[in-house]
């Protein structure tokens, strides 16, 4: 979302508190807010898609090389969707 659109969202918010909005301004505010939320969700979804879960280091910073050494099975977590 462009900075100008975010500035417009903020302007419309402050105007709505000061004096109210016309019907067209209220519709514009609703459209801009929806676009902002959609952009935010898409950005979050892309960030979550890049996350990879791996086993951490063992005791004293040693890294285990197999499930037998750690005493547990490797687990992989997959995020399939973000719900609103």
C-alpha positions in Angstrom: 0.0 0.0 0.0 1.3 3.4 -0.9 2.2 6.0 1.7 -0.4 8.4 0.1 -3.2 5.8 0.7 -2.1 5.3 4.4 -2.1 9.1 4.8 -5.6 9.3 3.3 -6.8 6.6 5.7 -5.5 8.7 8.6 -6.9 11.9 7.3 -10.4 10.3 6.9 -10.2 8.9 10.4 -9.4 12.3 12.0 -12.0 14.0 9.8 -14.6 11.5 10.9 -13.9 12.3 14.6 -13.9 16.1 14.0 -16.8 16.7 11.7 -18.0 13.5 10.2 -17.7 12.1 6.7 -19.8 12.3 3.6 -21.2 9.1 2.2 -18.6 9.0 -0.6 -15.8 9.6 2.0 -17.1 6.9 4.2 -17.2 4.5 1.3 -13.6 5.5 0.4 -12.5 5.0 4.0 -14.0 1.5 4.0 -12.4 0.6 0.7 -9.0 1.9 1.8 -9.2 0.1 5.2 -10.1 -3.2 3.4 -7.1 -2.8 1.0 -4.8 -2.1 4.0 -6.0 -5.2 5.8 -5.6 -7.4 2.7 -2.1 -6.1 2.1 -1.2 -6.8 5.8 -2.6 -10.4 5.5 -0.7 -11.0 2.3 2.6 -9.8 3.9 2.1 -11.9 7.0 1.2 -14.9 4.9 4.4 -14.5 2.8 6.5 -14.1 6.0 5.0 -17.2 7.5 5.6 -19.2 4.3 9.3 -18.4 4.6 9.6 -19.8 8.2 11.3 -23.1 8.6 11.3 -25.0 11.9 14.5 -26.8 12.7 15.8 -28.6 15.9 17.9 -26.4 18.1 21.3 -27.1 19.6 21.6 -29.9 22.2 23.1 -29.6 25.7 26.1 -27.2 26.0 25.5 -25.9 22.5 26.1 -29.3 20.8 24.0 -30.0 17.8 22.5 -33.5 17.6 22.8 -35.3 14.3 20.0 -37.9 14.6 16.7 -38.6 16.4 18.4 -41.3 18.4 20.8 -38.9 19.9 18.1 -36.4 20.9 15.8 -39.1 22.2 12.9 -37.6 20.1 11.6 -37.6 16.6 12.2 -34.6 14.3 9.0 -32.5 13.9 8.2 -30.3 11.0 5.5 -27.7 11.4 3.7 -26.5 8.2 1.5 -23.5 8.2 -1.1 -23.9 5.4 -3.3 -20.8 5.7 -3.9 -17.8 7.8 -7.5 -17.2 8.9 -9.0 -13.9 9.7 
